Amino acid sequence: GGGFDATKYETKRIWAKATDGTMVPISLVYKKDEFKKDGTNPLLLYAYGSYGSNVDPYFNRSVISLLDRGFVYAIAHIRGGQELGRKWFEDGRLLHKKNTFTDFVDCAQFLVNEKYTSKEKLFANGGSAGGMLMGAIINLRPDLFKGVLAEVPWMDVITDMFNPDLPLTTLEYDQWGDPNKKEYYDYMLSWSPYDNVKKVNYPAIFSTGGLNDTQVPYYSPAKWVARVRENNTGNNIVLFKCNMGAGHSGESGR
C-alpha cells in the first residue's frame, strides 16, 4: 500500500569485528538506485543495547523517506541486547557495559571503512538507554560522527544511581551496578556520558527531553547539553528540545 515497492530497496546483514574480536551483526537497508558503495551516501546508524532488549529489523515507514533521499539506514546489534542470546546481554552489562559503546563505535568505523558512508556523512541515533549510548560514543570518538540524535537520553548516570527516589534506580543495580560499591562506582564513572564530557570538537547534537518523564528526568539531558556546550571546542550546533507535555514515550507516555 501507499505506493511502496519493495523491489526498489535492498536489505543486508553484515558483520563488524569489535575490538576484542567479537563479530557484531549490522542490519542495513538502502534504495538500490540511490546507493553507491563509495562513501558518498549519508548513513543513519541506530542502536539500543541495554536490558537484553532486541532491536529487530522490522518495516519502519519513517525510514523509507530517508532511503528515498539517499540515506542508508543501519541497526547495530551491539552487546547489551540479546540478539545473539543471553551471553550477548551479559557481555554488555555491569562490568562489561563498555562493550555496548565500543561495539557501536566499531560498527560505525566498519561502515566508514567499507565505504557505506564517510565520517562527514555519518549520523547516530538512540533513545533512553540508547540516548546514553549516544553520549558515550561521542565521548569516545567525537571525530567519527557528523551528527547525533539523542532522544530522552539518560546521561547523568552517577547522580541518578545514587538517588533511590527515582522510580528505576534500585531496579537498575543489576544493569549498571550499585554505586555504593566502589568497583561499580569507579567503572560507571569511567563511562557515564555526563561525567566524561571533555574539551573536544563534538559533532552536531540534537537532544530531547520530556518535562513529565519519570524514567529519565528532563534535567539529565539538560545538564548534559549545558556541559557539552561549555566544553565544545568546535562550532557544531548543540540543541536541546524539552517537550513540555510529554513523558518518556512522547505525549501519550506515562
Backbone torsions as a table, in degrees:
resi	resn	phi	psi	omega
1	GLY	NA	165.4	174.7
2	GLY	68.3	15.5	176.8
3	GLY	80.9	7.2	179.9
4	PHE	-74.4	129.3	-180.0
5	ASP	-121.4	104.5	-173.4
6	ALA	-61.3	-24.4	-176.3
7	THR	-69.8	-14.0	-178.4
8	LYS	-84.1	-6.3	-174.4
9	TYR	-120.6	152.5	177.6
10	GLU	-125.8	133.5	175.1
11	THR	-110.7	147.6	-178.8
12	LYS	-140.4	153.4	168.7
13	ARG	-119.5	117.7	177.8
14	ILE	-123.0	166.9	-175.6
15	TRP	-126.2	130.6	177.2
16	ALA	-107.7	141.1	178.7
17	LYS	-87.1	121.9	178.0
18	ALA	-77.4	168.1	-177.6
19	THR	-54.0	-37.0	-177.5
20	ASP	-91.0	11.3	176.6
21	GLY	93.0	-10.1	178.1
22	THR	-65.0	137.3	177.1
23	MET	-91.2	121.4	-175.0
24	VAL	-108.1	124.7	-178.7
25	PRO	-75.3	144.3	174.3
26	ILE	-127.8	130.8	172.3
27	SER	-101.1	133.9	176.9
28	LEU	-142.6	159.7	-177.6
29	VAL	-145.8	145.8	176.5
30	TYR	-153.2	165.1	175.4
31	LYS	-87.6	126.3	-170.8
32	LYS	-54.9	-45.9	-174.1
33	ASP	-82.1	0.3	177.4
34	GLU	-106.5	-5.9	-170.6
35	PHE	-104.6	131.5	169.8
36	LYS	-129.3	131.0	-178.1
37	LYS	-85.7	62.4	-176.7
38	ASP	-134.6	14.4	177.0
39	GLY	86.1	1.6	-175.9
40	THR	-88.8	-14.6	-178.8
41	ASN	-81.7	136.9	168.5
42	PRO	-69.8	151.6	-177.8
43	LEU	-139.4	136.6	175.0
44	LEU	-110.4	117.8	-178.0
45	LEU	-106.0	120.5	-177.3
46	TYR	-110.9	146.8	171.0
47	ALA	-160.8	165.4	175.9
48	TYR	-123.7	-76.3	167.7
49	GLY	80.0	32.0	176.1
50	SER	-144.9	163.6	175.2
51	TYR	61.0	14.7	-176.5
52	GLY	67.5	21.4	-178.2
53	SER	-88.1	127.6	-178.9
54	ASN	-86.0	143.8	171.5
55	VAL	-106.8	96.5	-178.4
56	ASP	-83.2	138.2	179.4
57	PRO	-77.9	85.1	179.4
58	TYR	-99.1	168.7	179.0
59	PHE	-67.4	124.0	-176.8
60	ASN	-127.6	106.0	-171.2
61	ARG	-64.8	-27.2	-179.1
62	SER	-69.5	-20.7	177.8
63	VAL	-74.9	-30.0	-175.0
64	ILE	-57.8	-39.0	178.9
65	SER	-59.5	-40.2	176.7
66	LEU	-64.9	-45.1	-178.3
67	LEU	-60.8	-39.4	-178.9
68	ASP	-66.9	-19.2	178.4
69	ARG	-102.8	16.0	171.8
70	GLY	96.9	1.7	177.6
71	PHE	-76.5	147.6	162.2
72	VAL	-95.7	137.8	175.4
73	TYR	-114.1	129.4	-176.8
74	ALA	-134.1	148.2	174.0
75	ILE	-117.9	124.2	175.0
76	ALA	-92.8	118.8	-177.0
77	HIS	-90.7	67.8	-171.4
78	ILE	-74.8	161.7	178.7
79	ARG	-65.9	146.6	-170.5
80	GLY	113.5	-28.6	165.2
81	GLY	-83.3	-169.4	-177.1
82	GLN	-131.8	23.7	-176.7
83	GLU	-58.0	-33.1	179.7
84	LEU	-109.9	28.9	174.7
85	GLY	99.3	179.5	-174.1
86	ARG	-58.1	-38.4	-178.3
87	LYS	-62.8	-32.7	178.7
88	TRP	-60.4	-36.1	176.4
89	PHE	-73.4	-47.6	-178.2
90	GLU	-60.3	-35.0	-178.6
91	ASP	-77.8	0.9	179.3
92	GLY	-129.7	30.9	175.6
93	ARG	-141.5	173.2	-179.9
94	LEU	48.4	-122.8	-175.1
95	LEU	-81.4	7.9	173.1
96	HIS	-114.2	10.6	-171.5
97	LYS	-59.1	-32.4	-176.2
98	LYS	-63.1	-20.4	175.8
99	ASN	-58.2	-35.4	179.1
100	THR	-57.2	-44.4	-175.0
101	PHE	-77.7	-43.7	-179.5
102	THR	-69.7	-32.2	175.0
103	ASP	-59.7	-44.1	-179.0
104	PHE	-63.4	-45.5	179.0
105	VAL	-61.6	-42.1	-179.9
106	ASP	-65.6	-37.6	176.2
107	CYS	-64.8	-43.6	-179.6
108	ALA	-62.3	-45.6	179.8
109	GLN	-63.3	-38.8	178.2
110	PHE	-61.5	-42.7	179.8
111	LEU	-64.6	-33.3	175.3
112	VAL	-71.7	-47.6	-178.9
113	ASN	-58.6	-38.6	-176.8
114	GLU	-86.5	6.1	173.1
115	LYS	67.9	25.5	171.0
116	TYR	-73.6	-22.7	178.8
117	THR	-162.4	-170.5	173.9
118	SER	-135.0	165.3	179.9
119	LYS	-57.1	-32.7	-178.0
120	GLU	-73.8	-10.9	-175.5
121	LYS	-129.1	17.9	-176.4
122	LEU	-101.4	126.4	180.0
123	PHE	-122.3	145.3	-179.1
124	ALA	-121.2	148.8	-176.1
125	ASN	-145.3	136.6	173.9
126	GLY	-165.6	156.7	-179.2
127	GLY	-129.4	148.6	178.5
128	SER	63.1	-116.8	174.7
129	ALA	-65.3	-25.7	173.2
130	GLY	-74.4	-23.5	172.8
131	GLY	-72.3	-38.8	172.6
132	MET	-57.8	-42.4	175.5
133	LEU	-55.4	-42.1	179.4
134	MET	-60.4	-42.3	178.8
135	GLY	-64.4	-39.3	-178.5
136	ALA	-68.9	-41.5	-174.8
137	ILE	-70.2	-32.9	-179.5
138	ILE	-81.2	-16.2	168.1
139	ASN	-74.2	-35.6	179.7
140	LEU	-73.3	-46.3	-174.5
141	ARG	-141.0	70.7	-179.1
142	PRO	-61.7	-21.9	-177.2
143	ASP	-80.0	-12.7	-169.1
144	LEU	-88.3	-16.4	-172.8
145	PHE	-121.7	140.8	175.0
146	LYS	-78.7	-39.6	-178.8
147	GLY	-155.0	155.8	-178.6
148	VAL	-134.7	133.4	175.2
149	LEU	-109.1	107.2	-178.4
150	ALA	-109.1	105.7	-175.0
151	GLU	-96.1	130.9	-175.0
152	VAL	31.3	57.8	-171.8
153	PRO	-81.6	140.5	176.3
154	TRP	-90.8	104.6	-168.5
155	MET	-111.0	-32.8	-172.7
156	ASP	-97.1	69.1	-167.9
157	VAL	-60.8	-49.3	-174.9
158	ILE	-63.5	-51.0	-178.9
159	THR	-57.7	-46.9	-175.9
160	ASP	-69.2	-34.5	-179.7
161	MET	-72.5	-17.9	174.9
162	PHE	-90.1	1.4	-176.0
163	ASN	-111.3	92.0	-176.1
164	PRO	-68.3	-8.5	177.9
165	ASP	-75.1	-19.6	176.2
166	LEU	-71.5	141.7	-172.1
167	PRO	-61.0	-28.6	-173.7
168	LEU	-95.7	-20.1	-163.5
169	THR	-49.9	-58.6	-172.3
170	THR	-68.8	-25.3	174.4
171	LEU	-69.7	-20.1	-171.3
172	GLU	-87.7	-9.3	-176.1
173	TYR	-55.9	-33.8	-178.6
174	ASP	-85.0	0.6	172.4
175	GLN	-94.7	-51.4	-172.8
176	TRP	-107.6	-28.5	-176.7
177	GLY	120.6	158.6	177.8
178	ASP	-91.4	113.7	-173.9
179	PRO	-67.8	-12.0	176.3
180	ASN	-73.8	-9.9	174.5
181	LYS	-103.6	125.8	-169.1
182	LYS	-56.5	-40.9	-178.0
183	GLU	-58.2	-44.3	-179.5
184	TYR	-74.2	-39.6	177.6
185	TYR	-57.8	-50.0	-177.4
186	ASP	-61.6	-40.9	-178.5
187	TYR	-68.3	-45.3	178.2
188	MET	-61.6	-40.3	-179.6
189	LEU	-63.2	-27.5	-177.6
190	SER	-77.1	-13.4	178.5
191	TRP	-126.0	-14.5	-178.6
192	SER	-49.0	122.3	-174.6
193	PRO	-55.2	-44.3	-178.0
194	TYR	-63.6	-41.8	-173.9
195	ASP	-78.4	-10.4	-177.2
196	ASN	-115.3	13.0	171.9
197	VAL	-62.4	134.6	-179.1
198	LYS	-138.2	175.7	-178.9
199	LYS	-76.2	90.8	177.6
200	VAL	-143.8	171.2	175.5
201	ASN	-85.7	99.7	-177.5
202	TYR	-80.4	150.9	173.2
203	PRO	-66.8	169.4	173.3
204	ALA	-60.3	140.8	-175.1
205	ILE	-130.8	133.0	167.8
206	PHE	-123.8	113.4	-177.3
207	SER	-118.2	146.0	179.6
208	THR	-123.4	158.0	173.2
209	GLY	-145.0	163.1	175.1
210	GLY	-121.2	125.9	-175.5
211	LEU	-56.8	-34.9	-175.9
212	ASN	-102.7	20.5	-179.4
213	ASP	-72.7	120.0	178.7
214	THR	-91.6	-15.5	-176.5
215	GLN	-91.0	-47.5	171.7
216	VAL	-117.7	103.8	-178.7
217	PRO	-58.4	140.3	-175.9
218	TYR	-55.1	-27.1	-177.7
219	TYR	-74.6	-12.1	177.1
220	SER	-66.6	-55.5	173.6
221	PRO	-64.9	-33.7	-177.9
222	ALA	-63.4	-45.4	178.0
223	LYS	-62.1	-42.6	-178.1
224	TRP	-63.6	-45.8	178.8
225	VAL	-59.5	-43.0	179.0
226	ALA	-60.7	-41.0	-178.8
227	ARG	-70.7	-39.1	176.3
228	VAL	-61.9	-44.8	-179.9
229	ARG	-60.2	-40.4	-180.0
230	GLU	-64.7	-33.3	-172.7
231	ASN	-101.3	-12.8	-174.1
232	ASN	-65.1	121.6	-179.6
233	THR	-89.0	-9.8	-178.3
234	GLY	-103.2	-170.5	-176.3
235	ASN	-113.8	9.3	178.9
236	ASN	-66.4	143.8	-173.9
237	ILE	-71.0	139.9	177.4
238	VAL	-125.3	107.5	-173.0
239	LEU	-112.0	145.2	174.4
240	PHE	-131.6	125.8	177.3
241	LYS	-120.0	117.5	177.3
242	CYS	-102.1	117.5	177.1
243	ASN	-78.6	114.2	-173.1
244	MET	-75.7	-7.3	-179.1
245	GLY	-122.5	26.5	-172.5
246	ALA	-128.8	154.6	168.7
247	GLY	-100.0	-148.8	-173.8
248	HIS	-72.3	-29.7	-173.8
249	SER	-112.3	33.2	-178.9
250	GLY	91.4	-163.9	-169.7
251	GLU	-74.3	-16.4	175.5
252	SER	-101.9	4.7	-178.7
253	GLY	-68.9	162.6	-176.8
254	ARG	-73.2	NA	NA
